[in-house]
Amino acid sequence: MEEQTFETRLRGLQTVVEKLESGHLTLEEALSHFEKGIELSHQCAEFLTRAEARVEKLVQKNGEFIREEPFLLAHDGS
Amino acid sequence: MFDAIIYQVGELTDHIKKLLQTRIGSVWVEGEISNYKRHSSGHLYFSLKDHKSRIQAVMFRSDSNRLESEPEDGLKVIAQGELNVYERSGLYQIIVRRMQPVGVGELQLAFEQLKAKLASQGLFNKDRKKPIPRYPKRIGVVTSPTGAAIRDIVHVVSRRWPRAAILLAPVQVQGIGAASEIARAIQMLNQRDDVDVIIVGRGGGSIEDLWAFNEEAVCRALFESDIPTISAVGHEIDFTLSDFTADLRAPTPSAAAESVVPDREETLDVVNGFHLRLKGAIRGYLLTLRYEQSRLVNSRGFRRPIDLIRQNSQNLDHLTQRLRQSMTSGLKARAHFLDVTSGKLEGMNPDKILRRGYAVCRKLPEKNVITDSDQLNIGDMVELTFATGKTVCQTTSTIVQPTG
């Protein structure tokens, strides 16, 4: 199964909305599309509102990057 | 008389001019400026010389406008232009299109030569450019860990799209070895499978400071990168070969960050917009269905059976009511009749009359009840019945009672 990325969810949401707006659906189809769309929209919104900026730095040894560690910006007040 | 072609002067000059233009054409020449003069028309007249020779030069206003600084006598320059002949005097001269002081000129020359080489090898081809992902999970950044570039990128990404992780590959961005470090970092990031896009760059600086981004090693690494690359070197006006090679050129590191991640608020608006449309669509859909349903329910065809049932049930109620009513009144009438009748019956009970002192007279031996004295003759035997007991008597006389 394809991994559900934010992009695929957003695309899925758009497709569901457009299908539902086209109106060529049975009641059962419309309801199941609606449920799916609401779920996708919640997932997308949750993804966007959960903030977690992560910055890491690769560490070099003898010209090879050997590991990564958290990178903190030096605040020099400038 | 002569087989040789005899030219007119003008024709010969024309011929020489054509030769110069076609055989030599555009050239680069290095020399020192002398006899420099700016004419009021804006054209520059001077000669270029070295220890051996000199050549007349002219730079017309349309080209001299682009000079960054005013030339002067004694300045060593590299000039690019075409040879031409000034017909009136028959003097040949170079018409200078571009000119730069030596030093900068050398770097520029190297830049132009490498640019031409890489272009001919297809490194700048538009059809080789990879699309930049819209929602990257992890952004590789090749730059100095202490420069303004990483600070700007982290700032912009955290504000716009905090879901993206930033992985910094720290490198020197200027000085000896910078180019190979940058190239190596791009290759290293390509060995990972979790980097969606790479930003390569640094903040502004002099042309020498930015030089690493004009080197072939960096351009090759960018060209060979499987991960989409964004070049963000210096300020808006600085163009480096990295800019031409990368999949996208951003004028500054901040701009690179802006173009690599979407804006969270805007995207949230998009999601909310879809949410509203979703709800609107289902509401509209259900409304249509409800309307359709009520239309059917209210249609004549559908109402007919219900109507029939209602009418019949009403009839039934009505009849039942009448039935009940007629039953009740019938019973009452009978009860009343019974009362009256039994009262009458009671009144006719002979026993009761006898008790009031009346007697029944029957003629013997027939025992006919006598109600008229004419029915009797003197001497007839009669039987009198009283309330209690009977007696037999003989008629002795008849009393005629006056009628009226």
Interface residues (C-beta under 8 A of the other chain):
Chain A: T5 F6 E7 L10 L13 Q14 V16 V17 L20 E21 G23 L25 L27 A30 L31 F34 G37 I38 S41 C44 A45 F47 L48 T49 R50 A51 E52 A53 R54 V55 E56 K57 L58 Q60 G63 E64 F65 E68 F71 L73 A74
Chain B: R134 Y135 K137 P145 T146 I150 R151 V154 V157 S158 P162 R163 A164 A165 I166 L167 L168 A169 P170 R184 A185 M188 R264 T267 L268 V270 V271 N272 F274 H275 R277 L278 A281 I282 Y285 T288 L289
